[in-house]
Amino acid sequence: MSLQGGPLPDSKNNWTTALALNAKREPISGSADGLAAAIRRGADLRIYTEFRHNEHIDTKSDNPELIQEAADFRVTYLLDNRWVAGIMSLRQPVDLPDGFGPRPSMSYFLYNQNGQQAVARPHLDGAPPSGEPRPSPVDDHSAMPKYHQHDNWDSATNAPSSNFIYDFNTYRCCVSDDWEEVLSHTADGEVVSGSIDALAEQFARGREFKVGIEGLCADLADDPASAPAHEVFAHIGPGYYYTGRKLFLAETHPLVRVRPAIPLAYSSRGWDFGWLMPRTDGFVARWLVDPYTLKFHKSDGRYAIRWFVR
């Protein structure tokens, strides 16, 4: 059965379709403005697509079976306060329908609101690279006419990436828009709205947390001062509240940082991944991984942050 958009409420998490595109990536329901508004409120993002097995998975197969896919984009971006992109931050490559791919790696698929896609794959098996980061030839996709590769980066390294469009039969951006913003503060910790007391109260009740961090990826830009405005949203794992000094700090789930641009795209040395420890005084400790070497390095900064609970 093909699903062509429209609201699809779920009684538990209230998932609805904020924007749906057809195979030509033309809007058929919802709106980009509505999607951006939901992400601005901290909404979770899942994207539903459809494709055929012998067009996308195995072009030598005679099986035209329709495959429906829905994937969670645990890291979301709001660029210029209007443009949405999401990244699958927990995905391993799979070889449908039998198991996992040939090499252990992360599959950091990235989707923009207009249907432009990308993937970065930091390999985790320790195999030595055969080359340096640089533009690479575009692969031959003549057997897959619905796949349109725009570029190819660093194919001989540990962290290849590329930007492309695949003409899915349909493309639906679904959101769970049930987060509540309880605190917003500047990079110096000055409260803009809400309160640390409200955050602490919800934390003690065991509610789930999420953060939106402004300007997190500016240092990946050639000129950080002129990088597009952007906010990166990530889920929170463990949290800690210092009751005397009224300081809350937490550890994010793993996230992917990408050089800010519209549309969001991978490029050579334009991305990394890792974990953050944000605090309510604006300080953020960063424990980031160089995808080419898989070496961790520590850094920190100060950022305006919004805190959400559910």
Contacts in CASP RR format, 6 or more apart in sequence:
PFRMAT RR
TARGET T0000
AUTHOR 0000-0000-0000
METHOD contacts of the structure
MODEL  1
MSLQGGPLPDSKNNWTTALALNAKREPISGSADGLAAAIRRGADLRIYTE
FRHNEHIDTKSDNPELIQEAADFRVTYLLDNRWVAGIMSLRQPVDLPDGF
GPRPSMSYFLYNQNGQQAVARPHLDGAPPSGEPRPSPVDDHSAMPKYHQH
DNWDSATNAPSSNFIYDFNTYRCCVSDDWEEVLSHTADGEVVSGSIDALA
EQFARGREFKVGIEGLCADLADDPASAPAHEVFAHIGPGYYYTGRKLFLA
ETHPLVRVRPAIPLAYSSRGWDFGWLMPRTDGFVARWLVDPYTLKFHKSD
GRYAIRWFVR
2 50 0 8 1.000
2 66 0 8 1.000
2 169 0 8 1.000
2 170 0 8 1.000
3 48 0 8 1.000
3 50 0 8 1.000
3 68 0 8 1.000
3 170 0 8 1.000
3 172 0 8 1.000
4 20 0 8 1.000
4 28 0 8 1.000
4 29 0 8 1.000
4 170 0 8 1.000
5 17 0 8 1.000
5 20 0 8 1.000
5 28 0 8 1.000
5 29 0 8 1.000
5 170 0 8 1.000
5 172 0 8 1.000
6 16 0 8 1.000
6 17 0 8 1.000
6 20 0 8 1.000
6 29 0 8 1.000
6 30 0 8 1.000
7 16 0 8 1.000
7 17 0 8 1.000
8 15 0 8 1.000
8 16 0 8 1.000
8 17 0 8 1.000
8 174 0 8 1.000
9 15 0 8 1.000
9 16 0 8 1.000
10 176 0 8 1.000
13 44 0 8 1.000
13 176 0 8 1.000
13 178 0 8 1.000
14 176 0 8 1.000
14 177 0 8 1.000
14 178 0 8 1.000
15 46 0 8 1.000
15 174 0 8 1.000
15 175 0 8 1.000
15 176 0 8 1.000
16 174 0 8 1.000
16 175 0 8 1.000
16 177 0 8 1.000
17 29 0 8 1.000
17 30 0 8 1.000
17 172 0 8 1.000
17 173 0 8 1.000
17 174 0 8 1.000
18 30 0 8 1.000
18 31 0 8 1.000
18 34 0 8 1.000
18 35 0 8 1.000
18 38 0 8 1.000
18 43 0 8 1.000
18 173 0 8 1.000
18 174 0 8 1.000
18 175 0 8 1.000
18 177 0 8 1.000
19 27 0 8 1.000
19 29 0 8 1.000
19 30 0 8 1.000
19 31 0 8 1.000
19 32 0 8 1.000
19 34 0 8 1.000
19 35 0 8 1.000
19 113 0 8 1.000
19 172 0 8 1.000
19 173 0 8 1.000
20 27 0 8 1.000
20 28 0 8 1.000
20 29 0 8 1.000
20 30 0 8 1.000
20 170 0 8 1.000
20 171 0 8 1.000
20 172 0 8 1.000
20 173 0 8 1.000
21 27 0 8 1.000
21 28 0 8 1.000
21 114 0 8 1.000
21 115 0 8 1.000
21 170 0 8 1.000
21 171 0 8 1.000
21 172 0 8 1.000
22 28 0 8 1.000
22 170 0 8 1.000
22 171 0 8 1.000
23 167 0 8 1.000
23 168 0 8 1.000
23 169 0 8 1.000
23 170 0 8 1.000
24 167 0 8 1.000
25 114 0 8 1.000
25 115 0 8 1.000
25 165 0 8 1.000
25 167 0 8 1.000
25 171 0 8 1.000
32 82 0 8 1.000
32 83 0 8 1.000
32 84 0 8 1.000
32 113 0 8 1.000
32 114 0 8 1.000
33 82 0 8 1.000
35 84 0 8 1.000
35 113 0 8 1.000
35 173 0 8 1.000
35 175 0 8 1.000
36 78 0 8 1.000
36 81 0 8 1.000
36 82 0 8 1.000
36 83 0 8 1.000
36 84 0 8 1.000
36 113 0 8 1.000
38 175 0 8 1.000
38 177 0 8 1.000
39 45 0 8 1.000
39 76 0 8 1.000
39 78 0 8 1.000
39 84 0 8 1.000
39 175 0 8 1.000
39 233 0 8 1.000
40 78 0 8 1.000
40 81 0 8 1.000
40 231 0 8 1.000
41 177 0 8 1.000
41 179 0 8 1.000
41 181 0 8 1.000
42 76 0 8 1.000
42 177 0 8 1.000
42 179 0 8 1.000
42 181 0 8 1.000
42 210 0 8 1.000
42 212 0 8 1.000
42 233 0 8 1.000
42 308 0 8 1.000
43 175 0 8 1.000
43 176 0 8 1.000
43 177 0 8 1.000
43 178 0 8 1.000
43 179 0 8 1.000
44 72 0 8 1.000
44 76 0 8 1.000
44 175 0 8 1.000
44 176 0 8 1.000
44 179 0 8 1.000
45 72 0 8 1.000
45 73 0 8 1.000
45 76 0 8 1.000
45 84 0 8 1.000
45 86 0 8 1.000
45 173 0 8 1.000
45 174 0 8 1.000
45 175 0 8 1.000
46 70 0 8 1.000
46 71 0 8 1.000
46 72 0 8 1.000
46 73 0 8 1.000
46 174 0 8 1.000
46 175 0 8 1.000
46 176 0 8 1.000
47 70 0 8 1.000
47 71 0 8 1.000
47 73 0 8 1.000
47 111 0 8 1.000
47 171 0 8 1.000
47 172 0 8 1.000
47 173 0 8 1.000
47 174 0 8 1.000
48 68 0 8 1.000
48 69 0 8 1.000
48 70 0 8 1.000
48 170 0 8 1.000
48 171 0 8 1.000
48 172 0 8 1.000
48 174 0 8 1.000
49 68 0 8 1.000
49 69 0 8 1.000
49 70 0 8 1.000
49 168 0 8 1.000
49 169 0 8 1.000
49 170 0 8 1.000
49 171 0 8 1.000
49 172 0 8 1.000
50 66 0 8 1.000
50 67 0 8 1.000
50 68 0 8 1.000
50 69 0 8 1.000
50 168 0 8 1.000
50 169 0 8 1.000
50 170 0 8 1.000
51 57 0 8 1.000
51 66 0 8 1.000
51 67 0 8 1.000
51 69 0 8 1.000
51 146 0 8 1.000
51 166 0 8 1.000
51 168 0 8 1.000
51 169 0 8 1.000
52 64 0 8 1.000
52 65 0 8 1.000
52 66 0 8 1.000
52 67 0 8 1.000
52 169 0 8 1.000
53 61 0 8 1.000
53 63 0 8 1.000
53 64 0 8 1.000
53 65 0 8 1.000
53 67 0 8 1.000
53 96 0 8 1.000
54 60 0 8 1.000
54 61 0 8 1.000
54 62 0 8 1.000
54 63 0 8 1.000
54 64 0 8 1.000
55 64 0 8 1.000
55 144 0 8 1.000
55 146 0 8 1.000
56 67 0 8 1.000
56 144 0 8 1.000
56 146 0 8 1.000
56 147 0 8 1.000
56 166 0 8 1.000
57 67 0 8 1.000
57 96 0 8 1.000
59 143 0 8 1.000
59 144 0 8 1.000
60 143 0 8 1.000
66 169 0 8 1.000
67 96 0 8 1.000
70 174 0 8 1.000
71 88 0 8 1.000
71 91 0 8 1.000
71 109 0 8 1.000
72 88 0 8 1.000
72 90 0 8 1.000
73 86 0 8 1.000
73 87 0 8 1.000
73 88 0 8 1.000
73 89 0 8 1.000
73 111 0 8 1.000
74 87 0 8 1.000
74 88 0 8 1.000
74 89 0 8 1.000
74 90 0 8 1.000
74 234 0 8 1.000
74 235 0 8 1.000
74 253 0 8 1.000
74 255 0 8 1.000
75 86 0 8 1.000
75 87 0 8 1.000
75 89 0 8 1.000
75 232 0 8 1.000
75 233 0 8 1.000
75 234 0 8 1.000
75 255 0 8 1.000
75 256 0 8 1.000
76 84 0 8 1.000
76 85 0 8 1.000
76 86 0 8 1.000
76 87 0 8 1.000
76 232 0 8 1.000
76 233 0 8 1.000
77 83 0 8 1.000
77 84 0 8 1.000
77 85 0 8 1.000
77 86 0 8 1.000
77 87 0 8 1.000
77 230 0 8 1.000
77 231 0 8 1.000
77 232 0 8 1.000
77 233 0 8 1.000
77 258 0 8 1.000
77 260 0 8 1.000
77 264 0 8 1.000
78 84 0 8 1.000
78 230 0 8 1.000
78 231 0 8 1.000
78 233 0 8 1.000
79 85 0 8 1.000
79 228 0 8 1.000
79 229 0 8 1.000
79 230 0 8 1.000
79 260 0 8 1.000
79 261 0 8 1.000
79 262 0 8 1.000
79 264 0 8 1.000
80 228 0 8 1.000
80 229 0 8 1.000
80 230 0 8 1.000
80 262 0 8 1.000
81 229 0 8 1.000
83 112 0 8 1.000
83 113 0 8 1.000
83 262 0 8 1.000
83 263 0 8 1.000
83 264 0 8 1.000
84 112 0 8 1.000
84 113 0 8 1.000
84 173 0 8 1.000
85 110 0 8 1.000
85 111 0 8 1.000
85 112 0 8 1.000
85 113 0 8 1.000
85 263 0 8 1.000
85 264 0 8 1.000
86 110 0 8 1.000
86 111 0 8 1.000
86 112 0 8 1.000
86 264 0 8 1.000
87 108 0 8 1.000
87 109 0 8 1.000
87 110 0 8 1.000
87 255 0 8 1.000
87 256 0 8 1.000
87 258 0 8 1.000
88 107 0 8 1.000
88 108 0 8 1.000
88 109 0 8 1.000
88 110 0 8 1.000
89 108 0 8 1.000
89 253 0 8 1.000
89 254 0 8 1.000
89 255 0 8 1.000
89 256 0 8 1.000
89 273 0 8 1.000
90 253 0 8 1.000
90 254 0 8 1.000
91 106 0 8 1.000
91 107 0 8 1.000
91 108 0 8 1.000
91 109 0 8 1.000
92 100 0 8 1.000
92 101 0 8 1.000
92 104 0 8 1.000
92 105 0 8 1.000
92 106 0 8 1.000
92 107 0 8 1.000
93 100 0 8 1.000
93 101 0 8 1.000
93 103 0 8 1.000
93 105 0 8 1.000
93 107 0 8 1.000
93 121 0 8 1.000
94 100 0 8 1.000
94 101 0 8 1.000
95 101 0 8 1.000
95 102 0 8 1.000
103 123 0 8 1.000
103 125 0 8 1.000
103 127 0 8 1.000
104 123 0 8 1.000
104 124 0 8 1.000
104 125 0 8 1.000
105 121 0 8 1.000
105 122 0 8 1.000
105 123 0 8 1.000
105 124 0 8 1.000
105 125 0 8 1.000
106 120 0 8 1.000
106 121 0 8 1.000
106 122 0 8 1.000
106 124 0 8 1.000
106 273 0 8 1.000
107 119 0 8 1.000
107 121 0 8 1.000
108 119 0 8 1.000
108 120 0 8 1.000
108 121 0 8 1.000
108 122 0 8 1.000
108 256 0 8 1.000
108 271 0 8 1.000
108 273 0 8 1.000
109 117 0 8 1.000
109 118 0 8 1.000
109 119 0 8 1.000
110 117 0 8 1.000
110 118 0 8 1.000
110 119 0 8 1.000
110 120 0 8 1.000
110 256 0 8 1.000
110 258 0 8 1.000
110 264 0 8 1.000
110 265 0 8 1.000
110 266 0 8 1.000
111 117 0 8 1.000
111 118 0 8 1.000
112 263 0 8 1.000
112 264 0 8 1.000
113 173 0 8 1.000
114 263 0 8 1.000
115 165 0 8 1.000
115 171 0 8 1.000
116 163 0 8 1.000
116 165 0 8 1.000
116 263 0 8 1.000
116 265 0 8 1.000
117 163 0 8 1.000
117 164 0 8 1.000
117 165 0 8 1.000
117 166 0 8 1.000
118 161 0 8 1.000
118 162 0 8 1.000
118 163 0 8 1.000
118 164 0 8 1.000
118 264 0 8 1.000
118 265 0 8 1.000
118 266 0 8 1.000
119 161 0 8 1.000
119 162 0 8 1.000
119 164 0 8 1.000
119 266 0 8 1.000
120 159 0 8 1.000
120 160 0 8 1.000
120 161 0 8 1.000
120 256 0 8 1.000
120 266 0 8 1.000
120 271 0 8 1.000
120 291 0 8 1.000
121 159 0 8 1.000
121 160 0 8 1.000
121 161 0 8 1.000
122 158 0 8 1.000
122 159 0 8 1.000
122 273 0 8 1.000
122 289 0 8 1.000
122 291 0 8 1.000
122 294 0 8 1.000
123 158 0 8 1.000
123 159 0 8 1.000
124 294 0 8 1.000
126 158 0 8 1.000
126 294 0 8 1.000
127 158 0 8 1.000
129 156 0 8 1.000
129 157 0 8 1.000
129 158 0 8 1.000
129 292 0 8 1.000
130 156 0 8 1.000
131 156 0 8 1.000
131 157 0 8 1.000
132 156 0 8 1.000
132 157 0 8 1.000
133 153 0 8 1.000
133 154 0 8 1.000
133 157 0 8 1.000
133 159 0 8 1.000
133 268 0 8 1.000
133 269 0 8 1.000
133 292 0 8 1.000
134 153 0 8 1.000
134 154 0 8 1.000
134 268 0 8 1.000
135 151 0 8 1.000
135 152 0 8 1.000
135 153 0 8 1.000
135 268 0 8 1.000
136 152 0 8 1.000
136 153 0 8 1.000
136 154 0 8 1.000
136 155 0 8 1.000
136 156 0 8 1.000
136 160 0 8 1.000
137 152 0 8 1.000
137 155 0 8 1.000
138 149 0 8 1.000
138 150 0 8 1.000
138 151 0 8 1.000
138 152 0 8 1.000
139 149 0 8 1.000
139 152 0 8 1.000
139 162 0 8 1.000
141 147 0 8 1.000
141 148 0 8 1.000
141 149 0 8 1.000
146 166 0 8 1.000
146 167 0 8 1.000
147 164 0 8 1.000
147 165 0 8 1.000
147 166 0 8 1.000
147 167 0 8 1.000
148 164 0 8 1.000
148 165 0 8 1.000
148 166 0 8 1.000
148 167 0 8 1.000
149 162 0 8 1.000
149 163 0 8 1.000
149 164 0 8 1.000
150 162 0 8 1.000
150 163 0 8 1.000
150 164 0 8 1.000
150 165 0 8 1.000
151 162 0 8 1.000
151 163 0 8 1.000
152 160 0 8 1.000
152 162 0 8 1.000
153 160 0 8 1.000
153 161 0 8 1.000
153 162 0 8 1.000
153 266 0 8 1.000
153 267 0 8 1.000
153 268 0 8 1.000
154 160 0 8 1.000
154 161 0 8 1.000
154 268 0 8 1.000
154 292 0 8 1.000
157 292 0 8 1.000
158 291 0 8 1.000
158 292 0 8 1.000
158 293 0 8 1.000
158 294 0 8 1.000
159 291 0 8 1.000
159 292 0 8 1.000
161 266 0 8 1.000
161 267 0 8 1.000
161 268 0 8 1.000
161 271 0 8 1.000
162 266 0 8 1.000
163 265 0 8 1.000
163 266 0 8 1.000
178 310 0 8 1.000
179 210 0 8 1.000
179 308 0 8 1.000
179 309 0 8 1.000
179 310 0 8 1.000
180 308 0 8 1.000
180 309 0 8 1.000
180 310 0 8 1.000
181 193 0 8 1.000
181 194 0 8 1.000
181 306 0 8 1.000
181 307 0 8 1.000
181 308 0 8 1.000
182 194 0 8 1.000
182 195 0 8 1.000
182 198 0 8 1.000
182 199 0 8 1.000
182 202 0 8 1.000
182 307 0 8 1.000
182 308 0 8 1.000
182 309 0 8 1.000
183 191 0 8 1.000
183 193 0 8 1.000
183 194 0 8 1.000
183 195 0 8 1.000
183 196 0 8 1.000
183 198 0 8 1.000
183 199 0 8 1.000
183 280 0 8 1.000
183 306 0 8 1.000
183 307 0 8 1.000
184 191 0 8 1.000
184 192 0 8 1.000
184 193 0 8 1.000
184 194 0 8 1.000
184 304 0 8 1.000
184 305 0 8 1.000
184 306 0 8 1.000
184 307 0 8 1.000
185 191 0 8 1.000
185 192 0 8 1.000
185 280 0 8 1.000
185 281 0 8 1.000
185 282 0 8 1.000
185 304 0 8 1.000
185 305 0 8 1.000
186 192 0 8 1.000
186 282 0 8 1.000
186 304 0 8 1.000
187 214 0 8 1.000
187 282 0 8 1.000
187 302 0 8 1.000
187 303 0 8 1.000
187 304 0 8 1.000
188 281 0 8 1.000
188 282 0 8 1.000
188 302 0 8 1.000
189 280 0 8 1.000
189 281 0 8 1.000
189 282 0 8 1.000
192 304 0 8 1.000
196 246 0 8 1.000
196 248 0 8 1.000
196 280 0 8 1.000
197 246 0 8 1.000
199 248 0 8 1.000
199 280 0 8 1.000
199 307 0 8 1.000
199 309 0 8 1.000
200 241 0 8 1.000
200 243 0 8 1.000
200 246 0 8 1.000
200 248 0 8 1.000
202 309 0 8 1.000
203 209 0 8 1.000
203 239 0 8 1.000
203 241 0 8 1.000
203 248 0 8 1.000
203 309 0 8 1.000
204 241 0 8 1.000
207 309 0 8 1.000
207 310 0 8 1.000
208 235 0 8 1.000
208 236 0 8 1.000
208 309 0 8 1.000
208 310 0 8 1.000
209 235 0 8 1.000
209 236 0 8 1.000
209 237 0 8 1.000
209 239 0 8 1.000
209 250 0 8 1.000
209 307 0 8 1.000
209 308 0 8 1.000
209 309 0 8 1.000
210 233 0 8 1.000
210 234 0 8 1.000
210 235 0 8 1.000
210 236 0 8 1.000
210 307 0 8 1.000
210 308 0 8 1.000
210 309 0 8 1.000
210 310 0 8 1.000
211 233 0 8 1.000
211 234 0 8 1.000
211 236 0 8 1.000
211 250 0 8 1.000
211 252 0 8 1.000
211 278 0 8 1.000
211 305 0 8 1.000
211 306 0 8 1.000
211 307 0 8 1.000
211 308 0 8 1.000
212 231 0 8 1.000
212 232 0 8 1.000
212 233 0 8 1.000
212 234 0 8 1.000
212 305 0 8 1.000
212 306 0 8 1.000
212 307 0 8 1.000
212 308 0 8 1.000
213 231 0 8 1.000
213 232 0 8 1.000
213 233 0 8 1.000
213 234 0 8 1.000
213 276 0 8 1.000
213 278 0 8 1.000
213 284 0 8 1.000
213 303 0 8 1.000
213 304 0 8 1.000
213 305 0 8 1.000
214 229 0 8 1.000
214 230 0 8 1.000
214 231 0 8 1.000
214 303 0 8 1.000
214 304 0 8 1.000
214 305 0 8 1.000
215 227 0 8 1.000
215 229 0 8 1.000
215 230 0 8 1.000
215 231 0 8 1.000
215 232 0 8 1.000
215 260 0 8 1.000
215 303 0 8 1.000
216 230 0 8 1.000
216 231 0 8 1.000
216 232 0 8 1.000
216 257 0 8 1.000
216 276 0 8 1.000
216 284 0 8 1.000
216 303 0 8 1.000
217 227 0 8 1.000
217 230 0 8 1.000
217 232 0 8 1.000
217 257 0 8 1.000
217 258 0 8 1.000
217 259 0 8 1.000
217 260 0 8 1.000
218 224 0 8 1.000
218 225 0 8 1.000
218 227 0 8 1.000
218 230 0 8 1.000
218 260 0 8 1.000
220 227 0 8 1.000
220 257 0 8 1.000
220 258 0 8 1.000
220 259 0 8 1.000
220 260 0 8 1.000
220 270 0 8 1.000
220 271 0 8 1.000
220 272 0 8 1.000
221 227 0 8 1.000
221 259 0 8 1.000
221 260 0 8 1.000
227 259 0 8 1.000
227 260 0 8 1.000
228 260 0 8 1.000
228 261 0 8 1.000
228 262 0 8 1.000
230 260 0 8 1.000
231 306 0 8 1.000
232 255 0 8 1.000
232 257 0 8 1.000
234 252 0 8 1.000
234 253 0 8 1.000
234 255 0 8 1.000
234 276 0 8 1.000
235 252 0 8 1.000
235 253 0 8 1.000
236 250 0 8 1.000
236 251 0 8 1.000
236 252 0 8 1.000
236 253 0 8 1.000
237 250 0 8 1.000
237 251 0 8 1.000
237 252 0 8 1.000
237 253 0 8 1.000
238 250 0 8 1.000
238 251 0 8 1.000
239 248 0 8 1.000
239 249 0 8 1.000
239 250 0 8 1.000
239 251 0 8 1.000
240 248 0 8 1.000
240 249 0 8 1.000
240 250 0 8 1.000
241 247 0 8 1.000
241 248 0 8 1.000
242 248 0 8 1.000
242 249 0 8 1.000
247 279 0 8 1.000
247 280 0 8 1.000
247 281 0 8 1.000
248 279 0 8 1.000
248 280 0 8 1.000
248 307 0 8 1.000
249 277 0 8 1.000
249 278 0 8 1.000
249 279 0 8 1.000
249 280 0 8 1.000
250 277 0 8 1.000
250 278 0 8 1.000
251 275 0 8 1.000
251 276 0 8 1.000
251 277 0 8 1.000
252 275 0 8 1.000
252 276 0 8 1.000
252 277 0 8 1.000
252 278 0 8 1.000
253 275 0 8 1.000
254 273 0 8 1.000
254 274 0 8 1.000
254 275 0 8 1.000
255 273 0 8 1.000
255 274 0 8 1.000
255 275 0 8 1.000
255 276 0 8 1.000
256 271 0 8 1.000
256 272 0 8 1.000
256 273 0 8 1.000
256 274 0 8 1.000
257 271 0 8 1.000
257 272 0 8 1.000
257 273 0 8 1.000
257 274 0 8 1.000
257 288 0 8 1.000
258 264 0 8 1.000
258 265 0 8 1.000
258 266 0 8 1.000
258 270 0 8 1.000
258 271 0 8 1.000
259 265 0 8 1.000
259 267 0 8 1.000
259 270 0 8 1.000
259 271 0 8 1.000
269 292 0 8 1.000
271 291 0 8 1.000
272 288 0 8 1.000
272 289 0 8 1.000
272 290 0 8 1.000
272 291 0 8 1.000
273 288 0 8 1.000
273 289 0 8 1.000
273 291 0 8 1.000
274 286 0 8 1.000
274 287 0 8 1.000
274 288 0 8 1.000
274 289 0 8 1.000
275 286 0 8 1.000
275 287 0 8 1.000
275 288 0 8 1.000
276 284 0 8 1.000
276 285 0 8 1.000
276 286 0 8 1.000
276 287 0 8 1.000
277 284 0 8 1.000
277 285 0 8 1.000
277 287 0 8 1.000
278 284 0 8 1.000
278 303 0 8 1.000
278 305 0 8 1.000
280 305 0 8 1.000
280 307 0 8 1.000
282 302 0 8 1.000
282 303 0 8 1.000
282 304 0 8 1.000
282 305 0 8 1.000
283 300 0 8 1.000
283 301 0 8 1.000
283 302 0 8 1.000
284 300 0 8 1.000
284 301 0 8 1.000
284 302 0 8 1.000
284 303 0 8 1.000
284 305 0 8 1.000
285 298 0 8 1.000
285 300 0 8 1.000
286 298 0 8 1.000
286 299 0 8 1.000
286 300 0 8 1.000
286 301 0 8 1.000
287 296 0 8 1.000
287 298 0 8 1.000
288 296 0 8 1.000
288 297 0 8 1.000
288 298 0 8 1.000
288 299 0 8 1.000
289 295 0 8 1.000
289 296 0 8 1.000
289 297 0 8 1.000
290 297 0 8 1.000
END
